Amino acid sequence: MAAECFFYIWPIQHNMVITEVKDKASKKAFLDVARIIYKNDDNWVCPLDNDVEAVFDPKKNNFHQFGKCTRWILRDNNGQLIGRVAAFINNKKALNYEQPTGGMGFFECINDKAAAFILFDTAKNWLKENGMQAMDGPINFGENDNFWGLLSEGFTPPSYGMNYNPPYYKAFFDDYGFKTLYEQITNHLQVHKPFPERFYKIAKWVTQKPGYEFKHLEVSKIEKFAADFIEIYNDAWAGFENFVPITYDTILESFKKNEAHYG
């Protein structure tokens, strides 16, 4: 699988209605858009509604402390849901770029270029009104471990939290003027297929090296494991341009969310 994240610099209108999500009914409609788009796609893995809603809830997403976000749904002339999009500004990252940069994400749309461009325009205009000059997308209002990137090849069932989309989305982004910012490859491993013998030899050699130890995560010590994860994560990404180190609160929030799902 390969996913791409795009970068767009500012350089229609159809008879459709776009509405900002502000109440219970529009929140439900926002979630329902994806179910409509993928109703005949067996590969799609529906995210938990609570996980999506948590992104937009200041009580559950600490990024609201230093940023803001909003979202919209798009309907056709008959009132049928045909698309959605969200826009975000992370003040800790926005001004790290030469041009103040916001983000857009949670984009879903029927196979209609005009509808897609209305959604892109809406996110772009909101970002411009809030001082941004460029936008990254599709991204999440949070770290890049969930709801991040545009799938461009390898349309197979995704890992949970990894973005999945129809193949026709790529043309929407290209035609609108987005440019590829980076590419990310995701690999699947068949856990029931035996590893080559050399893997076992390497693993044994590493486990016997002085100063190394391997542990399963212990829920009772989750704060310590979170701190260790931050050290490794920030060191690994330190060389990337415009990287902002992950915070303890953010990773602890992520750990506890996963604990709730799988613990």
C-alpha positions as protocol buffer text, in pm:
chain_id: "A"
residue {
  index: 1
  type: MET
  ca { x: 0 y: 0 z: 0 }
}
residue {
  index: 2
  type: ALA
  ca { x: 115 y: 355 z: -66 }
}
residue {
  index: 3
  type: ALA
  ca { x: -31 y: 673 z: 78 }
}
residue {
  index: 4
  type: GLU
  ca { x: 45 y: 1032 z: -21 }
}
residue {
  index: 5
  type: CYS
  ca { x: 9 y: 1356 z: 168 }
}
residue {
  index: 6
  type: PHE
  ca { x: -29 y: 1667 z: -45 }
}
residue {
  index: 7
  type: PHE
  ca { x: 68 y: 2033 z: -18 }
}
residue {
  index: 8
  type: TYR
  ca { x: -137 y: 2308 z: -182 }
}
residue {
  index: 9
  type: ILE
  ca { x: -60 y: 2682 z: -225 }
}
residue {
  index: 10
  type: TRP
  ca { x: -346 y: 2920 z: -313 }
}
residue {
  index: 11
  type: PRO
  ca { x: -312 y: 2999 z: -680 }
}
residue {
  index: 12
  type: ILE
  ca { x: -1744 y: 2726 z: -944 }
}
residue {
  index: 13
  type: GLN
  ca { x: -2002 y: 2688 z: -797 }
}
residue {
  index: 14
  type: HIS
  ca { x: -2265 y: 2417 z: -865 }
}
residue {
  index: 15
  type: ASN
  ca { x: -2620 y: 2415 z: -741 }
}
residue {
  index: 16
  type: MET
  ca { x: -2531 y: 2221 z: -427 }
}
residue {
  index: 17
  type: VAL
  ca { x: -2569 y: 2310 z: -61 }
}
residue {
  index: 18
  type: ILE
  ca { x: -2278 y: 2300 z: 183 }
}
residue {
  index: 19
  type: THR
  ca { x: -2349 y: 2324 z: 556 }
}
residue {
  index: 20
  type: GLU
  ca { x: -2120 y: 2364 z: 854 }
}
residue {
  index: 21
  type: VAL
  ca { x: -2153 y: 2089 z: 1114 }
}
residue {
  index: 22
  type: LYS
  ca { x: -2291 y: 2244 z: 1429 }
}
residue {
  index: 23
  type: ASP
  ca { x: -2564 y: 2022 z: 1572 }
}
residue {
  index: 24
  type: LYS
  ca { x: -2649 y: 1660 z: 1644 }
}
residue {
  index: 25
  type: ALA
  ca { x: -2818 y: 1603 z: 1307 }
}
residue {
  index: 26
  type: SER
  ca { x: -2529 y: 1741 z: 1104 }
}
residue {
  index: 27
  type: LYS
  ca { x: -2277 y: 1543 z: 1310 }
}
residue {
  index: 28
  type: LYS
  ca { x: -2467 y: 1225 z: 1224 }
}
residue {
  index: 29
  type: ALA
  ca { x: -2480 y: 1330 z: 858 }
}
residue {
  index: 30
  type: PHE
  ca { x: -2103 y: 1386 z: 860 }
}
residue {
  index: 31
  type: LEU
  ca { x: -2052 y: 1027 z: 976 }
}
residue {
  index: 32
  type: ASP
  ca { x: -2311 y: 892 z: 733 }
}
residue {
  index: 33
  type: VAL
  ca { x: -2137 y: 1038 z: 426 }
}
residue {
  index: 34
  type: ALA
  ca { x: -1861 y: 777 z: 449 }
}
residue {
  index: 35
  type: ARG
  ca { x: -2112 y: 495 z: 485 }
}
residue {
  index: 36
  type: ILE
  ca { x: -2282 y: 613 z: 167 }
}
residue {
  index: 37
  type: ILE
  ca { x: -1959 y: 643 z: -32 }
}
residue {
  index: 38
  type: TYR
  ca { x: -1835 y: 296 z: 66 }
}
residue {
  index: 39
  type: LYS
  ca { x: -2160 y: 102 z: 90 }
}
residue {
  index: 40
  type: ASN
  ca { x: -2055 y: -128 z: -197 }
}
residue {
  index: 41
  type: ASP
  ca { x: -1683 y: -145 z: -114 }
}
residue {
  index: 42
  type: ASP
  ca { x: -1595 y: -462 z: 77 }
}
residue {
  index: 43
  type: ASN
  ca { x: -1241 y: -339 z: 147 }
}
residue {
  index: 44
  type: TRP
  ca { x: -1344 y: -39 z: 352 }
}
residue {
  index: 45
  type: VAL
  ca { x: -1312 y: -61 z: 730 }
}
residue {
  index: 46
  type: CYS
  ca { x: -1557 y: 179 z: 895 }
}
residue {
  index: 47
  type: PRO
  ca { x: -1389 y: 383 z: 1171 }
}
residue {
  index: 48
  type: LEU
  ca { x: -1565 y: 389 z: 1503 }
}
residue {
  index: 49
  type: ASP
  ca { x: -1797 y: 689 z: 1521 }
}
residue {
  index: 50
  type: ASN
  ca { x: -1656 y: 774 z: 1863 }
}
residue {
  index: 51
  type: ASP
  ca { x: -1302 y: 792 z: 1723 }
}
residue {
  index: 52
  type: VAL
  ca { x: -1405 y: 1034 z: 1449 }
}
residue {
  index: 53
  type: GLU
  ca { x: -1610 y: 1249 z: 1685 }
}
residue {
  index: 54
  type: ALA
  ca { x: -1324 y: 1258 z: 1938 }
}
residue {
  index: 55
  type: VAL
  ca { x: -1113 y: 1452 z: 1687 }
}
residue {
  index: 56
  type: PHE
  ca { x: -1365 y: 1737 z: 1697 }
}
residue {
  index: 57
  type: ASP
  ca { x: -1427 y: 1726 z: 2072 }
}
residue {
  index: 58
  type: PRO
  ca { x: -1211 y: 1969 z: 2275 }
}
residue {
  index: 59
  type: LYS
  ca { x: -1255 y: 1746 z: 2580 }
}
residue {
  index: 60
  type: LYS
  ca { x: -1101 y: 1447 z: 2402 }
}
residue {
  index: 61
  type: ASN
  ca { x: -846 y: 1603 z: 2164 }
}
residue {
  index: 62
  type: ASN
  ca { x: -584 y: 1822 z: 2331 }
}
residue {
  index: 63
  type: PHE
  ca { x: -493 y: 1982 z: 1997 }
}
residue {
  index: 64
  type: HIS
  ca { x: -789 y: 2215 z: 2055 }
}
residue {
  index: 65
  type: GLN
  ca { x: -578 y: 2381 z: 2326 }
}
residue {
  index: 66
  type: PHE
  ca { x: -354 y: 2537 z: 2060 }
}
residue {
  index: 67
  type: GLY
  ca { x: -565 y: 2526 z: 1746 }
}
residue {
  index: 68
  type: LYS
  ca { x: -913 y: 2501 z: 1602 }
}
residue {
  index: 69
  type: CYS
  ca { x: -1110 y: 2307 z: 1346 }
}
residue {
  index: 70
  type: THR
  ca { x: -1446 y: 2287 z: 1176 }
}
residue {
  index: 71
  type: ARG
  ca { x: -1622 y: 2065 z: 922 }
}
residue {
  index: 72
  type: TRP
  ca { x: -1893 y: 2065 z: 657 }
}
residue {
  index: 73
  type: ILE
  ca { x: -2132 y: 1835 z: 473 }
}
residue {
  index: 74
  type: LEU
  ca { x: -2240 y: 1871 z: 110 }
}
residue {
  index: 75
  type: ARG
  ca { x: -2585 y: 1785 z: -29 }
}
residue {
  index: 76
  type: ASP
  ca { x: -2718 y: 1778 z: -384 }
}
residue {
  index: 77
  type: ASN
  ca { x: -3033 y: 1950 z: -513 }
}
residue {
  index: 78
  type: ASN
  ca { x: -3246 y: 1669 z: -373 }
}
residue {
  index: 79
  type: GLY
  ca { x: -3098 y: 1694 z: -26 }
}
residue {
  index: 80
  type: GLN
  ca { x: -2893 y: 1376 z: -63 }
}
residue {
  index: 81
  type: LEU
  ca { x: -2555 y: 1361 z: 112 }
}
residue {
  index: 82
  type: ILE
  ca { x: -2273 y: 1362 z: -144 }
}
residue {
  index: 83
  type: GLY
  ca { x: -1962 y: 1480 z: 42 }
}
residue {
  index: 84
  type: ARG
  ca { x: -1788 y: 1610 z: 351 }
}
residue {
  index: 85
  type: VAL
  ca { x: -1464 y: 1781 z: 454 }
}
residue {
  index: 86
  type: ALA
  ca { x: -1293 y: 1927 z: 762 }
}
residue {
  index: 87
  type: ALA
  ca { x: -1032 y: 2199 z: 808 }
}
residue {
  index: 88
  type: PHE
  ca { x: -781 y: 2246 z: 1088 }
}
residue {
  index: 89
  type: ILE
  ca { x: -528 y: 2497 z: 1215 }
}
residue {
  index: 90
  type: ASN
  ca { x: -257 y: 2376 z: 1452 }
}
residue {
  index: 91
  type: ASN
  ca { x: -93 y: 2695 z: 1577 }
}
residue {
  index: 92
  type: LYS
  ca { x: 217 y: 2505 z: 1690 }
}
residue {
  index: 93
  type: LYS
  ca { x: 284 y: 2387 z: 1334 }
}
residue {
  index: 94
  type: ALA
  ca { x: 116 y: 2643 z: 1109 }
}
residue {
  index: 95
  type: LEU
  ca { x: 381 y: 2909 z: 1143 }
}
residue {
  index: 96
  type: ASN
  ca { x: 676 y: 2669 z: 1107 }
}
residue {
  index: 97
  type: TYR
  ca { x: 636 y: 2691 z: 731 }
}
residue {
  index: 98
  type: GLU
  ca { x: 743 y: 2974 z: 502 }
}
residue {
  index: 99
  type: GLN
  ca { x: 373 y: 3017 z: 429 }
}
residue {
  index: 100
  type: PRO
  ca { x: 134 y: 2971 z: 724 }
}
residue {
  index: 101
  type: THR
  ca { x: -15 y: 2628 z: 661 }
}
residue {
  index: 102
  type: GLY
  ca { x: -341 y: 2474 z: 777 }
}
residue {
  index: 103
  type: GLY
  ca { x: -487 y: 2133 z: 704 }
}
residue {
  index: 104
  type: MET
  ca { x: -787 y: 1964 z: 551 }
}
residue {
  index: 105
  type: GLY
  ca { x: -907 y: 1610 z: 602 }
}
residue {
  index: 106
  type: PHE
  ca { x: -1191 y: 1365 z: 647 }
}
residue {
  index: 107
  type: PHE
  ca { x: -1263 y: 1432 z: 280 }
}
residue {
  index: 108
  type: GLU
  ca { x: -1524 y: 1204 z: 125 }
}
residue {
  index: 109
  type: CYS
  ca { x: -1710 y: 1267 z: -200 }
}
residue {
  index: 110
  type: ILE
  ca { x: -1908 y: 1100 z: -475 }
}
residue {
  index: 111
  type: ASN
  ca { x: -1737 y: 1071 z: -813 }
}
residue {
  index: 112
  type: ASP
  ca { x: -1813 y: 1430 z: -911 }
}
residue {
  index: 113
  type: LYS
  ca { x: -1529 y: 1676 z: -968 }
}
residue {
  index: 114
  type: ALA
  ca { x: -1746 y: 1984 z: -917 }
}
residue {
  index: 115
  type: ALA
  ca { x: -1862 y: 1854 z: -579 }
}
residue {
  index: 116
  type: ALA
  ca { x: -1505 y: 1775 z: -477 }
}
residue {
  index: 117
  type: PHE
  ca { x: -1389 y: 2124 z: -571 }
}
residue {
  index: 118
  type: ILE
  ca { x: -1668 y: 2284 z: -367 }
}
residue {
  index: 119
  type: LEU
  ca { x: -1541 y: 2091 z: -65 }
}
residue {
  index: 120
  type: PHE
  ca { x: -1179 y: 2188 z: -132 }
}
residue {
  index: 121
  type: ASP
  ca { x: -1279 y: 2553 z: -185 }
}
residue {
  index: 122
  type: THR
  ca { x: -1474 y: 2560 z: 140 }
}
residue {
  index: 123
  type: ALA
  ca { x: -1178 y: 2430 z: 342 }
}
residue {
  index: 124
  type: LYS
  ca { x: -938 y: 2662 z: 158 }
}
residue {
  index: 125
  type: ASN
  ca { x: -1152 y: 2972 z: 212 }
}
residue {
  index: 126
  type: TRP
  ca { x: -1195 y: 2903 z: 584 }
}
residue {
  index: 127
  type: LEU
  ca { x: -819 y: 2862 z: 620 }
}
residue {
  index: 128
  type: LYS
  ca { x: -756 y: 3185 z: 428 }
}
residue {
  index: 129
  type: GLU
  ca { x: -1004 y: 3370 z: 650 }
}
residue {
  index: 130
  type: ASN
  ca { x: -802 y: 3249 z: 948 }
}
residue {
  index: 131
  type: GLY
  ca { x: -467 y: 3369 z: 818 }
}
residue {
  index: 132
  type: MET
  ca { x: -341 y: 3059 z: 636 }
}
residue {
  index: 133
  type: GLN
  ca { x: -176 y: 3071 z: 293 }
}
residue {
  index: 134
  type: ALA
  ca { x: -148 y: 2699 z: 220 }
}
residue {
  index: 135
  type: MET
  ca { x: -305 y: 2368 z: 323 }
}
residue {
  index: 136
  type: ASP
  ca { x: -187 y: 2011 z: 375 }
}
residue {
  index: 137
  type: GLY
  ca { x: -423 y: 1725 z: 311 }
}
residue {
  index: 138
  type: PRO
  ca { x: -569 y: 1486 z: 369 }
}
residue {
  index: 139
  type: ILE
  ca { x: -454 y: 1504 z: 729 }
}
residue {
  index: 140
  type: ASN
  ca { x: -598 y: 1479 z: 1079 }
}
residue {
  index: 141
  type: PHE
  ca { x: -628 y: 1736 z: 1358 }
}
residue {
  index: 142
  type: GLY
  ca { x: -374 y: 1545 z: 1562 }
}
residue {
  index: 143
  type: GLU
  ca { x: -68 y: 1327 z: 1508 }
}
residue {
  index: 144
  type: ASN
  ca { x: -17 y: 1130 z: 1187 }
}
residue {
  index: 145
  type: ASP
  ca { x: -97 y: 790 z: 1336 }
}
residue {
  index: 146
  type: ASN
  ca { x: -463 y: 804 z: 1228 }
}
residue {
  index: 147
  type: PHE
  ca { x: -675 y: 944 z: 945 }
}
residue {
  index: 148
  type: TRP
  ca { x: -374 y: 1065 z: 748 }
}
residue {
  index: 149
  type: GLY
  ca { x: -285 y: 1057 z: 378 }
}
residue {
  index: 150
  type: LEU
  ca { x: -447 y: 969 z: 47 }
}
residue {
  index: 151
  type: LEU
  ca { x: -435 y: 608 z: -70 }
}
residue {
  index: 152
  type: SER
  ca { x: -293 y: 609 z: -424 }
}
residue {
  index: 153
  type: GLU
  ca { x: -222 y: 240 z: -488 }
}
residue {
  index: 154
  type: GLY
  ca { x: -285 y: -95 z: -322 }
}
residue {
  index: 155
  type: PHE
  ca { x: -659 y: -75 z: -262 }
}
residue {
  index: 156
  type: THR
  ca { x: -685 y: -362 z: -16 }
}
residue {
  index: 157
  type: PRO
  ca { x: -841 y: -372 z: 333 }
}
residue {
  index: 158
  type: PRO
  ca { x: -652 y: -112 z: 541 }
}
residue {
  index: 159
  type: SER
  ca { x: -522 y: -134 z: 892 }
}
residue {
  index: 160
  type: TYR
  ca { x: -754 y: 36 z: 1138 }
}
residue {
  index: 161
  type: GLY
  ca { x: -699 y: 412 z: 1142 }
}
residue {
  index: 162
  type: MET
  ca { x: -520 y: 417 z: 806 }
}
residue {
  index: 163
  type: ASN
  ca { x: -695 y: 627 z: 544 }
}
residue {
  index: 164
  type: TYR
  ca { x: -873 y: 442 z: 266 }
}
residue {
  index: 165
  type: ASN
  ca { x: -1046 y: 601 z: -31 }
}
residue {
  index: 166
  type: PRO
  ca { x: -1173 y: 528 z: -383 }
}
residue {
  index: 167
  type: PRO
  ca { x: -910 y: 546 z: -660 }
}
residue {
  index: 168
  type: TYR
  ca { x: -1082 y: 846 z: -822 }
}
residue {
  index: 169
  type: TYR
  ca { x: -987 y: 1077 z: -531 }
}
residue {
  index: 170
  type: LYS
  ca { x: -630 y: 1105 z: -663 }
}
residue {
  index: 171
  type: ALA
  ca { x: -747 y: 1287 z: -978 }
}
residue {
  index: 172
  type: PHE
  ca { x: -948 y: 1533 z: -766 }
}
residue {
  index: 173
  type: PHE
  ca { x: -639 y: 1633 z: -569 }
}
residue {
  index: 174
  type: ASP
  ca { x: -415 y: 1652 z: -876 }
}
residue {
  index: 175
  type: ASP
  ca { x: -664 y: 1854 z: -1081 }
}
residue {
  index: 176
  type: TYR
  ca { x: -729 y: 2099 z: -798 }
}
residue {
  index: 177
  type: GLY
  ca { x: -358 y: 2175 z: -778 }
}
residue {
  index: 178
  type: PHE
  ca { x: -231 y: 1980 z: -479 }
}
residue {
  index: 179
  type: LYS
  ca { x: 131 y: 1865 z: -503 }
}
residue {
  index: 180
  type: THR
  ca { x: 277 y: 1554 z: -341 }
}
residue {
  index: 181
  type: LEU
  ca { x: 453 y: 1645 z: -18 }
}
residue {
  index: 182
  type: TYR
  ca { x: 576 y: 1297 z: 72 }
}
residue {
  index: 183
  type: GLU
  ca { x: 495 y: 932 z: 9 }
}
residue {
  index: 184
  type: GLN
  ca { x: 447 y: 670 z: 277 }
}
residue {
  index: 185
  type: ILE
  ca { x: 452 y: 294 z: 225 }
}
residue {
  index: 186
  type: THR
  ca { x: 251 y: 52 z: 440 }
}
residue {
  index: 187
  type: ASN
  ca { x: 338 y: -318 z: 440 }
}
residue {
  index: 188
  type: HIS
  ca { x: 121 y: -611 z: 542 }
}
residue {
  index: 189
  type: LEU
  ca { x: 273 y: -913 z: 713 }
}
residue {
  index: 190
  type: GLN
  ca { x: 118 y: -1258 z: 704 }
}
residue {
  index: 191
  type: VAL
  ca { x: 159 y: -1358 z: 1068 }
}
residue {
  index: 192
  type: HIS
  ca { x: 90 y: -1726 z: 1004 }
}
residue {
  index: 193
  type: LYS
  ca { x: 360 y: -1752 z: 737 }
}
residue {
  index: 194
  type: PRO
  ca { x: 698 y: -1858 z: 886 }
}
residue {
  index: 195
  type: PHE
  ca { x: 982 y: -1605 z: 878 }
}
residue {
  index: 196
  type: PRO
  ca { x: 1298 y: -1690 z: 682 }
}
residue {
  index: 197
  type: GLU
  ca { x: 1558 y: -1856 z: 905 }
}
residue {
  index: 198
  type: ARG
  ca { x: 1789 y: -1553 z: 887 }
}
residue {
  index: 199
  type: PHE
  ca { x: 1524 y: -1343 z: 1068 }
}
residue {
  index: 200
  type: TYR
  ca { x: 1540 y: -1573 z: 1367 }
}
residue {
  index: 201
  type: LYS
  ca { x: 1920 y: -1558 z: 1369 }
}
residue {
  index: 202
  type: ILE
  ca { x: 1918 y: -1177 z: 1362 }
}
residue {
  index: 203
  type: ALA
  ca { x: 1649 y: -1157 z: 1633 }
}
residue {
  index: 204
  type: LYS
  ca { x: 1845 y: -1394 z: 1857 }
}
residue {
  index: 205
  type: TRP
  ca { x: 2163 y: -1193 z: 1805 }
}
residue {
  index: 206
  type: VAL
  ca { x: 1988 y: -866 z: 1896 }
}
residue {
  index: 207
  type: THR
  ca { x: 1816 y: -1008 z: 2208 }
}
residue {
  index: 208
  type: GLN
  ca { x: 2151 y: -1129 z: 2341 }
}
residue {
  index: 209
  type: LYS
  ca { x: 2328 y: -794 z: 2299 }
}
residue {
  index: 210
  type: PRO
  ca { x: 2424 y: -635 z: 2634 }
}
residue {
  index: 211
  type: GLY
  ca { x: 2208 y: -338 z: 2729 }
}
residue {
  index: 212
  type: TYR
  ca { x: 1905 y: -442 z: 2524 }
}
residue {
  index: 213
  type: GLU
  ca { x: 1578 y: -575 z: 2658 }
}
residue {
  index: 214
  type: PHE
  ca { x: 1231 y: -630 z: 2515 }
}
residue {
  index: 215
  type: LYS
  ca { x: 908 y: -591 z: 2711 }
}
residue {
  index: 216
  type: HIS
  ca { x: 537 y: -608 z: 2648 }
}
residue {
  index: 217
  type: LEU
  ca { x: 349 y: -292 z: 2737 }
}
residue {
  index: 218
  type: GLU
  ca { x: 229 y: -302 z: 3098 }
}
residue {
  index: 219
  type: VAL
  ca { x: -90 y: -104 z: 3156 }
}
residue {
  index: 220
  type: SER
  ca { x: 8 y: -34 z: 3516 }
}
residue {
  index: 221
  type: LYS
  ca { x: 322 y: 143 z: 3386 }
}
residue {
  index: 222
  type: ILE
  ca { x: 165 y: 319 z: 3087 }
}
residue {
  index: 223
  type: GLU
  ca { x: 312 y: 659 z: 3184 }
}
residue {
  index: 224
  type: LYS
  ca { x: 666 y: 516 z: 3169 }
}
residue {
  index: 225
  type: PHE
  ca { x: 603 y: 344 z: 2836 }
}
residue {
  index: 226
  type: ALA
  ca { x: 454 y: 667 z: 2697 }
}
residue {
  index: 227
  type: ALA
  ca { x: 765 y: 860 z: 2800 }
}
residue {
  index: 228
  type: ASP
  ca { x: 991 y: 601 z: 2634 }
}
residue {
  index: 229
  type: PHE
  ca { x: 781 y: 615 z: 2316 }
}
residue {
  index: 230
  type: ILE
  ca { x: 810 y: 996 z: 2301 }
}
residue {
  index: 231
  type: GLU
  ca { x: 1189 y: 978 z: 2323 }
}
residue {
  index: 232
  type: ILE
  ca { x: 1212 y: 729 z: 2036 }
}
residue {
  index: 233
  type: TYR
  ca { x: 948 y: 900 z: 1820 }
}
residue {
  index: 234
  type: ASN
  ca { x: 1095 y: 1249 z: 1851 }
}
residue {
  index: 235
  type: ASP
  ca { x: 1448 y: 1125 z: 1781 }
}
residue {
  index: 236
  type: ALA
  ca { x: 1328 y: 938 z: 1472 }
}
residue {
  index: 237
  type: TRP
  ca { x: 1148 y: 1241 z: 1323 }
}
residue {
  index: 238
  type: ALA
  ca { x: 1390 y: 1512 z: 1436 }
}
residue {
  index: 239
  type: GLY
  ca { x: 1557 y: 1536 z: 1094 }
}
residue {
  index: 240
  type: PHE
  ca { x: 1234 y: 1609 z: 907 }
}
residue {
  index: 241
  type: GLU
  ca { x: 1169 y: 1967 z: 804 }
}
residue {
  index: 242
  type: ASN
  ca { x: 900 y: 2147 z: 1007 }
}
residue {
  index: 243
  type: PHE
  ca { x: 872 y: 1859 z: 1254 }
}
residue {
  index: 244
  type: VAL
  ca { x: 715 y: 1954 z: 1587 }
}
residue {
  index: 245
  type: PRO
  ca { x: 797 y: 1711 z: 1872 }
}
residue {
  index: 246
  type: ILE
  ca { x: 506 y: 1511 z: 2007 }
}
residue {
  index: 247
  type: THR
  ca { x: 397 y: 1602 z: 2359 }
}
residue {
  index: 248
  type: TYR
  ca { x: 349 y: 1378 z: 2660 }
}
residue {
  index: 249
  type: ASP
  ca { x: -22 y: 1463 z: 2685 }
}
residue {
  index: 250
  type: THR
  ca { x: -80 y: 1373 z: 2320 }
}
residue {
  index: 251
  type: ILE
  ca { x: 90 y: 1035 z: 2331 }
}
residue {
  index: 252
  type: LEU
  ca { x: -66 y: 944 z: 2666 }
}
residue {
  index: 253
  type: GLU
  ca { x: -406 y: 1026 z: 2516 }
}
residue {
  index: 254
  type: SER
  ca { x: -327 y: 797 z: 2223 }
}
residue {
  index: 255
  type: PHE
  ca { x: -204 y: 515 z: 2448 }
}
residue {
  index: 256
  type: LYS
  ca { x: -514 y: 530 z: 2665 }
}
residue {
  index: 257
  type: LYS
  ca { x: -738 y: 533 z: 2358 }
}
residue {
  index: 258
  type: ASN
  ca { x: -573 y: 216 z: 2228 }
}
residue {
  index: 259
  type: GLU
  ca { x: -595 y: 63 z: 2574 }
}
residue {
  index: 260
  type: ALA
  ca { x: -970 y: 124 z: 2568 }
}
residue {
  index: 261
  type: HIS
  ca { x: -1000 y: -38 z: 2224 }
}
residue {
  index: 262
  type: TYR
  ca { x: -778 y: -340 z: 2268 }
}
residue {
  index: 263
  type: GLY
  ca { x: -701 y: -370 z: 2639 }
}
